[in-house]
Amino acid sequence: MPFRHRRMYVEDCVSMSILLNPYRDPARWLAAFQSELPDMEVELWPNVTDPTQVEFVVASRQDPDDLRRYPNLRAVLAMGAGVEQYVGSNMPDVPVVRLADPAMSDEMAAYVVHWVVHFQKRMDAYLADQADRLWREQAYKTIDEYPVGLLGFGTIGSRIALALADLGFPINAWTRTGTSEDWVTSYAGIDELNGFLAASSAVVNVLPDSPTTRGLLDSGRFDHFRPPGLLINLGRGATTIESDLLDALNDGRVGAAVLDVADPEPIAANSKLWSHPNVRITPHIAGFTLVRSATGLIAANISRILAGDEPFPLLDKSRGY
């Protein structure tokens, strides 16, 4: 969709506004946007003075019915990495701008490095030995013997891969079309997915929720994990079939799973994942949207739109991300 130049309301000199709906710390977000864009009105949802003046909605999640209340809406700007909530026929016909924040990617890279090293160095075994007051070495794969595979190699996946590569881990990457990075072993398309899984001691899933990724990790895929495979999921829970993962953990096809996401969230209280000895769960905290960095990126995209330029990166609704 072409980007409309900013309208001028000469008659009443009313400036268009930004509607802000953060999932936490609304006062901090409001102050940050008022500082970044001092010439624009910024309001916190649901306190909308005049729906006709809302030009931009900045939100982690916003109901499409609410978005249609704003007849002069020009764009929705996401406050997180996930944008599947903005895909659907009931959405207004406006662009959705994704958030690609290097600071968030750094946080997620640190999370993954922690867990990869934890299992590569057999830290779970040492914790069990400590409980039994045992002082003994555990056999383990050295870094160069422990390839890590990234399911998804965009802004987040490539940052995680770089952090691991800097430590000496061999890196595999699986994407729709492949990558040309010479420090990565690339796998492309669904036909090469099983080979990617078999080549990776740890599989780090950063895939979005889309029609092509939903349920991608099922029983058949777990058959191809390299024993004792490690799955780290910080993409979207819908990419993994929970019952199939539990079966694979129980029969040893998958050795351990670290789950920062689930479908639905939170994980049901009666789910067997909670008590499984080889599962580690965190409540979607691998990477937060940071006010100090995200505000500048979002404000820059608003300024681009006001200048008649195209913001980036844009949600491709046909792909779902």
Order of alpha helices (4+ residues) and beta strands (2+ residues): beta-alpha-beta-beta-alpha-beta-beta-alpha-alpha-beta-alpha-beta-beta-alpha-beta-alpha-beta-alpha-beta-beta-alpha
